[in-house]
């Protein structure tokens, strides 16, 4: 079940798949590749970071970074649900803008 999608810095479409606990890359040629996330976090929304990597949020408040060039996840960070812009999974792009603009 695709939950959200974004055009990545690599020009491909990236999809958060909530039902499979994975993210998927769809190339311009139509090839689909799925990537397992870290642990059992439900990928809820996927967004671009200013560094060209993807950031995937989950309803539990964990924000995971996916290194587009290496095609792998790195350790996630826990975002408190009481953050200034609401829950991390509701508005991660606003959170990312706030984090990267400093």
C-alpha positions in Angstrom: 0.0 0.0 0.0 1.7 3.2 -1.1 1.4 5.8 1.7 3.3 8.7 0.2 5.8 9.4 -2.7 8.4 11.9 -3.7 10.7 12.5 -6.7 14.2 11.9 -5.3 17.4 13.8 -6.0 18.3 11.0 -8.3 15.3 11.6 -10.5 13.5 8.4 -9.5 10.1 8.1 -7.7 10.4 6.9 -4.1 7.4 5.4 -2.3 6.7 4.7 1.4 5.0 1.3 1.4 3.1 1.0 4.7 1.8 -2.5 4.2 5.2 -4.0 3.4 7.3 -1.9 5.9 9.6 -0.9 2.9 10.3 1.9 0.6 10.4 1.4 -3.1 12.3 3.1 -5.9 10.6 3.4 -9.3 13.0 4.4 -12.1 12.0 6.4 -15.1 12.2 3.1 -17.1 9.6 1.5 -14.7 11.9 -0.8 -12.7 10.8 -1.2 -9.1 13.2 -2.0 -6.3 12.2 -2.4 -2.7 14.4 -1.6 0.3 13.8 -2.9 3.9 13.8 -0.2 6.5 15.5 -0.4 9.9 13.6 -2.6 12.5 9.9 -2.6 12.4 9.2 1.0 11.8 6.2 1.7 9.6 7.2 4.0 6.7 4.5 6.7 6.8 5.9 9.6 4.7 9.0 10.1 2.6 10.6 13.5 1.9 13.8 14.9 0.4 16.4 16.3 2.7 18.6 19.3 1.7 21.5 16.8 1.5 19.9 14.8 -1.3 19.0 11.9 0.9 15.5 10.7 1.8 13.9 11.0 5.2 11.2 8.6 6.1 8.9 9.2 9.1 6.9 6.7 11.1 3.8 7.1 13.3 6.0 6.1 16.4 8.0 9.3 15.9 11.1 7.8 14.4 12.7 9.6 11.5 15.0 7.4 9.3 17.5 8.7 6.8 18.0 6.7 3.5 21.3 7.4 1.7 20.2 7.6 -1.9 23.7 7.2 -3.3 24.4 4.1 -1.2 20.9 2.7 -1.3 20.8 2.0 2.5 19.2 3.2 5.7 21.2 4.7 8.5 20.2 4.9 12.1 17.0 6.7 12.7 16.4 9.5 15.2 13.6 9.7 17.6 11.5 12.9 17.3 9.3 13.7 20.3 5.6 13.8 19.5 5.4 17.2 21.2 7.6 18.9 18.7 6.7 22.5 17.6 5.1 21.4 14.2 3.1 18.5 15.5 4.0 14.8 15.2 6.9 13.9 13.0 4.8 11.7 10.7 2.3 14.5 10.1 4.6 17.2 8.8 8.2 15.9 8.3 9.0 18.3 5.5 8.4 21.2 7.9 10.6 19.4 10.5 13.4 18.8 8.0 13.3 22.4 6.8 13.6 23.6 10.4 16.5 21.1 11.0 18.5 21.9 7.9 17.9 25.6 7.8 19.8 26.2 11.1 
